[in-house]
Amino acid sequence: MKLKDLGEFNFINRISKSIRASSQVVKGIGDDAAVLKYTKDKHLLFTTDMIIEGKHFYKSAKAELVGKKSLSCNISDIAAMGGVPKFAVISVGFPGSLDLKYADKLYKGIRKVANSFKVDLVGGDTVNSGKIIINIALIGEVEKKNLVLRSGAKEDDAIFITGNIGGSIKFKHLNFTPRIKEARFLVNNFKINSMTDISDGLLADLGHILDESYKGAIICEKTIPVSRNASGFDSAVRDGEDFELVFTLPWPQADRLEKTWPFTTRLSRIGRIINRRKGFSIVNKSGKSKKINPTGFTHF
Amino acid sequence: MKLKDLGEFNFINRISKSIRASSQVVKGIGDDAAVLKYTKDKHLLFTTDMIIEGKHFYKSAKAELVGKKSLSCNISDIAAMGGVPKFAVISVGFPGSLDLKYADKLYKGIRKVANSFKVDLVGGDTVNSGKIIINIALIGEVEKKNLVLRSGAKEDDAIFITGNIGGSIKFKHLNFTPRIKEARFLVNNFKINSMTDISDGLLADLGHILDESYKGAIICEKTIPVSRNASGFDSAVRDGEDFELVFTLPWPQADRLEKTWPFTTRLSRIGRIINRRKGFSIVNKSGKSKKINPTGFTHF
């Protein structure tokens, strides 16, 4: 059997099952970042992302943007847990024939993001490879009271997303701002029951929250803001790499959230968490309800 | 200018110069692992290593050994700081056409090493790539009093190495035991002034200690144990990926170390730290002293 026949998510499930964790692990594989015991009031967060030329970006893309993406997608994982990013190590695979200017610009992009989010770049590894590869691992921290998992959604929670959805492949996937300040505002001022970042597509990532929380959901097409770069609603909700947040909080807090939201980043209430038995469905523009099969982007 | 014209170490120096670190970073780029502030008595350690098919291993190598190597080389970095490994995240790039059995065996190798060193595997990333790529990032910890840097070598320190040197390419680079228990014995019982693991070759890695400590050294050919897999002494001291330890401690402690060493792993006193002005030289078997140019394996 080949990996592509099994599929990425089945493969990850297969691996995860064989791995046990010590009591120092609060949450291991299966969320945006691992959660590790740290101090009396705080947890450590730990995440990693690999991007490869020809898969996550093309050689023709601006090196500085590739560098920005490589760190930003990790920071987005920390945002999704309610935390703040702290320390990064960077592994790069470069062809020996790579122009030094390209490498310098790529690191410039990483440094810009690091400076803007106060991330210390503390180490790395450099290897020779045919294609450009960048792997960043990031340590963050979060106050115990502010930690948000995918698994905490409750019935009658309101479902919100930040930003516009879809069409990220055209440009945004290389040039986005991880939603740290939005996430920190949320966890500091509201009871955020569940959250994840939108990397596999809205339906797939909301699907992860529903699976981990053992809940259902009903969402409403007309409330979901689609990017002008998307080729229609149906693809927008399945497009990957939006790097926006999808989160849930108790319905009674939703009005206050909308009234006090201080950012220019768009905020949209797109639906409600319901009983698992009622499934996952969407109400389209003509008011008809339809079951959702929440598959998104898969790597194999 | 191309990367290969500049060389790996010059490139890393170039990047490092442009990076500043906050006060939470005890030691950033330039040692085996980064050292980060943690608790009253302990520091966090943070390291990462990337290995790629065709560069660090061939597809014909046993998948389980490739998995073992991918985690063991990170653990070796933590050993070199005097610490213990704790939490790992694993990024893999696999071709979709890869046989599931290969992937399973690779993870089996990682799990075996993780279990044997009590490392929790807490997360990762899975991407599609043409060649097999494995990047592991590892968090460790070390008591502040046990931390060893490359930069602490002192004049008249004795220089020791563990194991035999050279010829690792034949087999050992895929199947070695990181020297955690040896390193922990050393830091718990002796004043280890400097230490690093031998990944670029004995001369290059001892050279790193000398540069970071601003010291010289004299080493003695007849005291350096060469592996039977090496093709002679001159190549053995430049071969990479031994994953042994080279360390220094005050000369008066050297006899006690040799007498109390409790392991079957070989221990060899190979020389002495001297004044920087006296340089780095080796006494060959006929008693002649020769200056060393400490270059080792470089990736570009």
Interface residues (C-beta under 8 A of the other chain):
Chain A: M1 K2 L3 K4 D5 L6 E8 F11 I12 R14 I15 S18 I19 A21 S22 Q24 V25 G28 I29 A33 A34 L36 T39 L44 F46 T47 T48 D49 M50 I51 I52 G54 K55 H56 K86 F87 V89 I90 S91 V92 G93 F94 P95 G96 S97 L98 D99 L100 K101 A103 D104 Y107 R111 K118 D120 L121 V122 G123 G124 D125 T126 V127 N128 S129 G130 K131 I133 N135 A137 I139 H299 F300
Chain B: M1 K2 L3 K4 D5 L6 E8 F11 I12 R14 I15 S18 I19 A21 S22 Q24 V25 G28 I29 A33 A34 L36 T39 L44 F46 T47 T48 D49 M50 I51 I52 G54 K55 H56 K86 F87 V89 I90 S91 V92 G93 F94 P95 G96 S97 L98 D99 L100 K101 A103 D104 Y107 R111 K118 D120 L121 V122 G123 G124 D125 T126 V127 N128 S129 G130 K131 I133 N135 A137 I139 H299 F300
